[in-house]
Amino acid sequence: MVRSMIKQVAAASLVVAAAVGLTVATSGTALAWGPACRNGEVSTGFKFTGDGIKIRTRPVGNATVLGLGYRSHSLAGGARSGDFIYIIDWTTNVRGWAPGAYVTWQCAGQTHPAG
């Protein structure tokens, strides 16, 4: 009962955060915010640095591939595990782990490493 309620609240929070443009990621039921921008820059969120980036079930290179990410996709992210970042690909609604080397954090046109 309590877990179900927590999941419902977490899901509702993601919908609200996405609606107002906040960058959020989930890992289980915990929420993690993306990195802060520097010098008053405005955050525009996470982006893939290439096309065909594998989104996996777990943060390891041999985990099952859930989908592929592309530069044009809209992302939320933030949780890290090793070299991977947990992302939500809003374009395809795929949620999973992408290699951090292929994900950047965008701030007002400036690209910063996601890690």
C-alpha positions in Angstrom: 0.0 0.0 0.0 2.7 2.5 1.0 4.9 1.5 -1.9 2.1 1.9 -4.3 1.3 5.4 -3.0 5.0 6.3 -3.2 5.2 5.2 -6.8 2.0 7.2 -7.6 3.5 10.3 -6.0 6.8 9.9 -7.8 5.0 9.4 -11.2 2.9 12.5 -10.6 6.0 14.5 -9.6 7.7 13.5 -12.9 4.7 14.6 -14.9 4.6 18.0 -13.1 8.4 18.4 -13.4 8.3 17.7 -17.1 5.4 20.1 -17.6 7.4 23.0 -16.1 10.7 22.0 -17.8 12.6 20.6 -14.8 15.1 17.8 -15.5 14.4 14.8 -13.3 15.5 11.1 -13.4 14.4 8.1 -11.4 16.3 5.2 -10.0 13.8 3.0 -8.3 11.6 5.5 -6.4 14.4 8.0 -5.6 14.5 11.2 -7.5 17.7 12.8 -8.7 18.2 16.3 -10.2 20.6 17.0 -13.1 23.7 19.1 -12.5 23.5 22.8 -12.0 24.4 25.3 -14.7 27.3 27.7 -14.2 27.3 31.5 -14.2 23.6 31.9 -14.3 23.1 29.9 -17.5 19.7 28.4 -18.1 19.4 24.7 -18.2 18.1 23.1 -21.3 18.6 19.5 -20.1 20.5 16.4 -21.2 21.2 15.5 -24.8 22.7 12.5 -26.6 26.0 13.4 -28.4 25.4 10.9 -31.2 22.8 8.7 -32.8 21.9 5.1 -32.0 23.1 5.3 -28.4 22.0 2.1 -26.6 19.7 2.5 -23.6 20.1 -0.5 -21.3 18.2 -2.2 -18.4 21.2 -2.0 -16.1 24.4 0.2 -15.9 26.6 -2.4 -17.6 27.7 -2.8 -21.2 26.2 -6.3 -21.6 22.7 -5.5 -20.2 19.6 -5.9 -22.4 19.1 -3.0 -24.8 15.7 -1.3 -24.3 16.0 1.2 -27.1 18.2 3.6 -29.0 18.8 7.3 -28.3 19.4 10.0 -30.9 20.6 13.7 -30.8 17.1 15.0 -31.6 15.5 13.2 -28.6 14.3 15.0 -25.5 15.9 13.6 -22.2 15.8 13.9 -18.5 18.5 12.3 -16.4 20.7 12.6 -13.4 21.3 9.4 -11.5 24.8 7.9 -12.1 26.3 4.5 -11.7 29.9 4.1 -12.8 30.2 5.3 -16.3 26.4 5.2 -16.9 23.6 7.8 -16.5 20.0 6.9 -15.9 17.9 8.7 -18.4 14.3 9.0 -19.5 14.0 9.4 -23.3 10.8 11.5 -23.4 10.7 11.1 -27.2 10.3 7.3 -27.0 9.4 6.9 -23.3 12.3 4.5 -22.8 13.8 4.6 -19.4 17.2 3.1 -18.7 20.9 3.5 -18.5 23.0 5.2 -21.2 26.8 5.5 -21.3 27.8 8.8 -19.8 30.4 9.3 -22.6 27.5 9.8 -25.0 25.3 12.1 -22.8 25.9 15.9 -22.2 24.3 18.5 -20.0 23.1 21.5 -22.0 23.1 25.0 -20.4 21.9 28.0 -22.5 23.8 26.7 -25.6 26.9 25.6 -23.7 27.6 21.9 -23.5 29.1 20.5 -20.3 30.1 16.9 -19.6 27.2 15.1 -17.8 29.5 13.6 -15.2 
